[in-house]
Amino acid sequence: MSDPLAVIAELPGVPEAVQEAREAVDRLYGHRVLRRRSPEVSAESALRGARASAALEGADVPLEKLRAGEATDATVQGALRVSAELGRLGKTWRTAPRQVLARLHALAAAGLTADPGRPRTEPTSVDPMGLGPAPGPEETGVRMAALADLVAGGSGAPALVLAAIVHAELVVLRPFGVADGVVARAAERLTLVEHGLDPKSLTAVEVGHVDLGGAYVEALRAYQTGTAAGVGAWVRHCASAVVLGARETTAICEALSR
């Protein structure tokens, strides 16, 4: 098959989940506040997304502390740096995705590893999600090359499907060995933006993953099985996260309108 994601896009329940996510984002984009204050909403979505991504790595800091600049945790600071950089990486993501991933990791892992931005060349025991051992460097390298090809135009699948696969592969493969989850969720958001589902980066999809609770790790474990049922469950989970992320951003819009 020329498009390896085409079959995933047609798995049971996936087309409906993709459509539901698209409709949720479209409703958000119709909010009247966005006519005047879209940059403010995007900035707030980015802040909440960074906080949520760090929380999924075990560094849960209240939003108020982030606003006050009082969060010193290295994982939180990395997530904030990554979030601030995303807007400058969009065009490069489509042409040189591995370069972007290295940059994201350099930002996410500063202070956490001596060599941020470089893919690992040895096995890793790091397992923040409790997923079990990561694939070895050789398999990881092959799968990362395939993933880069997909991001660079190797698939015509909906943006949500591509973003879900990007996210899952980075978490499962752990190509850097530390802060891979922060990089994965940033890459998911970047894919949703650059592949057309959320071009203004308004949807706080990371918050959606947090709101789904333990289903996040359960869906990643399902993806790891490599079965059609497992992969489909993960893509549907990501669609649900987008719906909840759009709801979160709608609440931001409502707060601004008051």
C-alpha positions as CSV (number, residue, x, y, z in Angstrom):
1,M,0.0,0.0,0.0
2,S,1.4,3.4,-1.0
3,D,-0.1,5.2,2.0
4,P,0.6,3.2,5.2
5,L,-1.9,5.3,7.2
6,A,-4.8,4.8,4.8
7,V,-5.8,1.6,6.4
8,I,-5.6,3.1,9.9
9,A,-7.9,6.0,8.8
10,E,-10.6,3.4,7.9
11,L,-10.4,1.3,11.1
12,P,-13.7,0.8,12.9
13,G,-14.8,4.0,14.6
14,V,-11.9,6.0,13.3
15,P,-13.7,8.0,10.5
16,E,-16.5,8.9,12.9
17,A,-14.0,10.0,15.6
18,V,-12.0,12.1,13.1
19,Q,-15.2,13.8,12.0
20,E,-16.3,14.5,15.6
21,A,-12.9,16.1,16.3
22,R,-13.1,18.2,13.1
23,E,-16.6,19.4,14.0
24,A,-15.4,20.3,17.6
25,V,-12.5,22.4,16.2
26,D,-14.8,24.0,13.6
27,R,-17.2,25.0,16.4
28,L,-14.3,26.5,18.3
29,Y,-13.1,28.5,15.3
30,G,-16.5,30.0,15.0
31,H,-16.3,31.6,18.5
32,R,-16.9,35.4,18.2
33,V,-14.0,36.2,20.6
34,L,-11.5,34.8,18.0
35,R,-12.3,37.6,15.6
36,R,-10.4,40.1,17.9
37,R,-8.4,38.1,20.4
38,S,-7.1,34.9,18.6
39,P,-3.5,35.5,19.6
40,E,-4.4,35.8,23.3
41,V,-6.4,32.6,23.1
42,S,-3.6,30.7,21.3
43,A,-1.1,31.9,24.0
44,E,-3.3,30.7,26.8
45,S,-3.9,27.4,25.0
46,A,-0.2,27.0,24.7
47,L,0.4,27.7,28.4
48,R,-2.3,25.2,29.5
49,G,-1.0,22.7,27.0
50,A,2.6,23.0,28.4
51,R,1.3,22.5,31.9
52,A,-0.7,19.5,30.9
53,S,2.2,17.9,29.0
54,A,4.5,18.3,32.0
55,A,1.8,16.8,34.3
56,L,1.7,13.7,32.1
57,E,5.4,13.4,32.8
58,G,4.7,13.5,36.6
59,A,5.5,17.2,37.1
60,D,2.0,18.7,37.9
61,V,2.3,22.4,38.7
62,P,-0.8,24.7,39.2
63,L,-1.5,27.1,36.4
64,E,-1.2,30.0,38.8
65,K,2.4,29.1,39.6
66,L,3.2,29.1,35.9
67,R,1.7,32.5,35.4
68,A,3.6,33.9,38.3
69,G,6.9,32.4,37.0
70,E,7.3,30.3,40.2
71,A,7.7,26.9,38.6
72,T,11.3,25.8,38.7
73,D,10.9,22.1,37.9
74,A,13.1,21.2,34.9
75,T,10.4,19.2,33.2
76,V,8.0,22.1,33.5
77,Q,10.5,24.6,32.2
78,G,11.3,22.3,29.3
79,A,7.6,22.0,28.4
80,L,7.3,25.8,28.5
81,R,10.4,26.3,26.3
82,V,9.0,23.7,23.8
83,S,5.6,25.4,23.7
84,A,7.1,28.8,23.1
85,E,9.2,27.5,20.2
86,L,6.5,25.6,18.3
87,G,5.2,28.6,16.3
88,R,8.7,29.0,14.7
89,L,9.0,25.4,13.7
90,G,6.0,24.8,11.5
91,K,7.4,25.0,8.0
92,T,10.5,23.1,9.0
93,W,8.3,20.3,10.4
94,R,7.1,19.4,6.9
95,T,10.5,19.5,5.3
96,A,12.9,18.3,8.0
97,P,11.0,16.7,10.8
98,R,14.0,15.0,12.4
99,Q,15.7,18.4,12.7
100,V,12.6,19.7,14.4
101,L,12.4,16.8,16.8
102,A,16.1,17.3,17.8
103,R,15.3,21.0,18.4
104,L,12.3,20.1,20.5
105,H,14.3,17.7,22.5
106,A,17.1,20.1,23.1
107,L,14.5,22.5,24.6
108,A,12.6,19.9,26.6
109,A,15.6,18.0,28.0
110,A,17.9,20.9,29.0
111,G,18.9,20.3,32.6
112,L,17.7,16.7,32.4
113,T,20.5,15.1,30.3
114,A,24.0,16.0,29.4
115,D,23.4,15.7,25.6
116,P,20.0,17.1,24.7
117,G,18.9,16.9,21.1
118,R,20.8,13.7,20.2
119,P,19.0,10.4,19.6
120,R,20.1,7.6,21.9
121,T,22.5,5.0,20.6
122,E,22.1,2.6,23.5
123,P,19.1,0.8,25.0
124,T,17.1,2.8,27.6
125,S,15.4,1.7,30.8
126,V,13.6,5.0,31.1
127,D,9.8,4.2,31.2
128,P,7.7,7.1,32.7
129,M,4.5,5.7,31.3
130,G,5.1,2.1,32.5
131,L,4.9,0.8,28.9
132,G,7.8,-1.7,29.3
133,P,11.1,-1.8,27.5
134,A,11.6,0.5,24.5
135,P,12.8,-1.0,21.2
136,G,16.5,-1.0,20.7
137,P,18.4,1.7,18.8
138,E,18.4,-0.1,15.5
139,E,14.6,-0.7,15.4
140,T,14.0,2.8,16.7
141,G,16.1,4.3,13.9
142,V,14.2,2.4,11.2
143,R,10.8,3.4,12.6
144,M,11.9,7.0,13.1
145,A,13.0,7.3,9.5
146,A,9.6,5.9,8.4
147,L,7.8,8.4,10.7
148,A,9.8,11.3,9.2
149,D,8.8,10.2,5.7
150,L,5.1,10.3,6.7
151,V,5.4,13.7,8.3
152,A,7.2,15.0,5.2
153,G,4.3,14.1,2.9
154,G,4.2,10.4,2.8
155,S,0.6,10.2,3.8
156,G,-2.7,11.6,2.7
157,A,-4.5,10.5,5.9
158,P,-6.4,13.0,8.0
159,A,-4.2,15.3,10.2
160,L,-5.6,13.7,13.3
161,V,-4.6,10.2,12.3
162,L,-1.1,11.4,11.4
163,A,-0.8,13.3,14.6
164,A,-1.9,10.3,16.6
165,I,0.7,8.0,15.0
166,V,3.5,10.7,15.5
167,H,2.6,11.0,19.2
168,A,2.4,7.3,19.9
169,E,5.6,6.4,18.0
170,L,7.6,9.0,19.9
171,V,6.3,7.8,23.3
172,V,6.7,4.1,22.5
173,L,10.1,4.3,20.8
174,R,11.6,6.9,23.3
175,P,14.2,7.9,20.6
176,F,16.0,10.2,23.0
177,G,15.6,8.3,26.3
178,V,14.4,11.3,28.4
179,A,11.6,13.9,27.9
180,D,10.3,11.9,24.9
181,G,6.7,12.4,26.1
182,V,7.0,16.2,26.1
183,V,8.5,16.0,22.6
184,A,5.7,13.6,21.4
185,R,2.9,15.8,22.6
186,A,4.5,18.9,21.0
187,A,4.9,17.0,17.8
188,E,1.2,16.0,17.9
189,R,0.1,19.6,18.3
190,L,2.5,20.7,15.5
191,T,1.1,18.1,13.2
192,L,-2.5,19.2,13.9
193,V,-1.4,22.8,13.0
194,E,0.7,22.1,10.0
195,H,-1.6,19.5,8.4
196,G,-4.6,21.7,8.6
197,L,-6.9,20.6,11.5
198,D,-5.9,23.5,13.8
199,P,-3.9,26.0,11.9
200,K,-4.0,28.7,14.6
201,S,-2.9,26.2,17.3
202,L,-5.9,27.0,19.5
203,T,-6.9,23.5,20.6
204,A,-5.3,22.4,24.0
205,V,-5.1,18.8,23.0
206,E,-2.6,18.1,25.8
207,V,-5.3,19.1,28.3
208,G,-7.6,16.6,26.6
209,H,-5.1,13.8,27.3
210,V,-5.0,14.8,30.9
211,D,-8.7,15.0,31.2
212,L,-9.0,11.5,29.9
213,G,-7.1,10.3,32.9
214,G,-5.8,6.7,32.9
215,A,-7.2,6.1,29.5
216,Y,-4.1,7.9,28.1
217,V,-1.7,5.1,29.2
218,E,-4.2,2.4,28.5
219,A,-4.6,3.6,24.9
220,L,-0.8,3.8,24.4
221,R,-0.6,0.2,25.6
222,A,-3.3,-0.8,23.2
223,Y,-1.3,0.9,20.4
224,Q,1.8,-1.1,21.4
225,T,0.1,-4.3,20.6
226,G,0.2,-3.4,16.9
227,T,-3.2,-4.9,16.3
228,A,-5.9,-3.1,14.3
229,A,-8.1,-2.9,17.4
230,G,-5.2,-1.4,19.5
231,V,-4.1,1.2,17.0
232,G,-7.7,2.1,16.3
233,A,-8.3,2.6,20.0
234,W,-5.4,4.9,20.3
235,V,-6.5,7.1,17.3
236,R,-10.0,7.3,18.8
237,H,-8.5,8.3,22.1
238,C,-6.6,11.1,20.4
239,A,-9.8,12.3,18.7
240,S,-11.4,12.4,22.1
241,A,-8.5,14.5,23.4
242,V,-8.9,17.0,20.5
243,V,-12.7,17.3,21.4
244,L,-11.9,17.9,25.0
245,G,-9.0,20.3,24.1
246,A,-11.4,22.3,21.9
247,R,-13.8,22.4,24.8
248,E,-11.0,23.8,27.1
249,T,-10.2,26.5,24.6
250,T,-13.9,27.4,24.2
251,A,-13.9,28.0,28.0
252,I,-10.9,30.3,27.5
253,C,-12.9,32.2,24.9
254,E,-15.9,32.4,27.2
255,A,-13.7,33.8,30.0
256,L,-12.3,36.5,27.8
257,S,-15.7,37.4,26.5
258,R,-16.8,38.1,30.1
